[in-house]
Structures are given as structure tokens and as C-alpha cells.
């Protein structure tokens, strides 16, 4: 499954499936963020009560961990590839896409929102 994700938009997913999420990283004025040399990290965390984040369930990046591909750095295009079986915990979680640009150590959150993991639609044997 592939989805184009917009900032603040929630995602729905069936536990255990694969998923490709396409992001267009933009600056506050709407122009594309240049991702040349950037480290892009996507995480899914348990959302506890009152918006507090709990345990991190999945972390992917375009550096050491893999799973994030920068398709076109000049236009801010990045895709997250969540492999089959990587996320199996049903519930309402939170996802975030963070970018560290080569110009500084500060990370910026470009996308976040709910990540609803439904129980697997696949029969178990």
C-alpha cells in the first residue's frame, strides 16, 4: 500500500502489512525543503494518555537503520518503506518525520499525526 502523507494527517494500517508512505517535505512558506545531505528519520511511538509518548515501536531512517529513501532531494521528496511484520501492535499510535539538515544539529518535525494500527486482516494459521 502507498500513501501520500500531509502534515498533521493520520494514517491507517493493518498490523503486519507492508506500507510505503510518500512525504513532500516543505518549509513553512510551502516551498520544498532541500534534503541534500539530510538525515530523515520516521518513528512510530505508543501514544499514552494526554498526548504523552511512550515506547518507540519503529524507527527508520536514510542513514544507519534504512527504510527511508530520499527520492528527489531538491524537491523534498522522501518515501518511508515499512516492511512486512515491522509493526504488529494494534492501537492508536503517533508517527513523526524528523529531518536533520547538514547545516545544523537541530531536528525539525515536518510531519506528525495519529497512526492507527488495526488488528491484522490476514488469517493466522
N, C-alpha and C positions, 0 to 999 in steps of 0.2 A: 504494500500500500504506500502511496506517496501523498504528502500533504504540503501545501504552501502555507507557512505559518506567518501570521501577522503579530506584532507586539500586543501582548495582553490577551491573546486569543487562547482559548482552551483546546486541548486535544483529547480525542477518544481513541482507545486502543484495546485490543483483546490480548490478555496475558499470554505470553509465549510467542506471539507473532513477530514477524519482522516488520520494520517500518522505516521509510525514508521521509524525512522532513526537510523541505526546502525553505531556507531563510534568505531574505534580502536585507542585509544589514545596512541601516541608514543612519545618517547623522540627524541631529534634532531639526535641521531645516529641511529634511526629506531627501537630501542628496545622498548618493551611495557612499558608504564608508570604504576607504581603500584598505583591503585586508592583506596587502603585500607584507610579508614578514610577520603577520599577526599570529597569535595563538588563540584559537577559538575553542571554547570548552562548553559542552552541553551536559547538564546534570538533571537528574530526577531525584527528588527527595520526598520523604514522607511528610505530609502536611499535618502537623499536630493541631491541637485546639488553639484558637485565637491567632492563627496565621504563623505560629512558630514552626520552624522547620526542624524535622527530626533527622533520622538516619538517611544518608545518601544511598540510594538504591542503584543508580547507574551514573557513571562518569565516562564521557567520551571526549576526545579532542583530536586536533590535527597534528599533534606533536608526538608524545610518547605512547599514549593509550590507543590511538587510532579511532576510527568510527566517524570522524568529521572530515569532510572533503571541501576545500575551498575551490569552487568551480571557476570563478572569474574574480580574482582579487580586486580588479579595478571597479567592478560594479557591485561589490559586496555580496556576491553570491556564494552561499555555503550550504552544504547538504549534510544532515546527520543520518547515518546509517545504523539503525538499531537492529542487531542480528536476532534471528530466531532464538527464543529462550532466554534472552538477556534480562527481561523484566517479567516476572511471574507473580508479583504481589498485587492482588486486586485492591482497589481503593482509590480515593481522591488524593493525588499527589501534586507536587509543584515541579514544573520544569523551568530551567533558565538557560539562556545562551549568553555566555560572557566572552568578551574579547579583550585581549591584552595586545595593544599596538606596540610596535617596536620603538616608539618614541617615549614610552614610559611604563613603569611597573604597575600603574593603576589599571584595574579591570573595569570595564563598563558593561552593564547588563543591557542587552539590546532586545531581548525577548524574554518574557516570562508569562506564566499563566498556569491554569489548572491542567493536570494530566490525569485523565480518568482512565484507570485500568479496569476493564471489565473481566470477569472470570473467562477463562478460555472457551472459545466456541468450538474447539476441536474435541472430539470424543477421546477419552483416555482408555487405554487397553490394559 
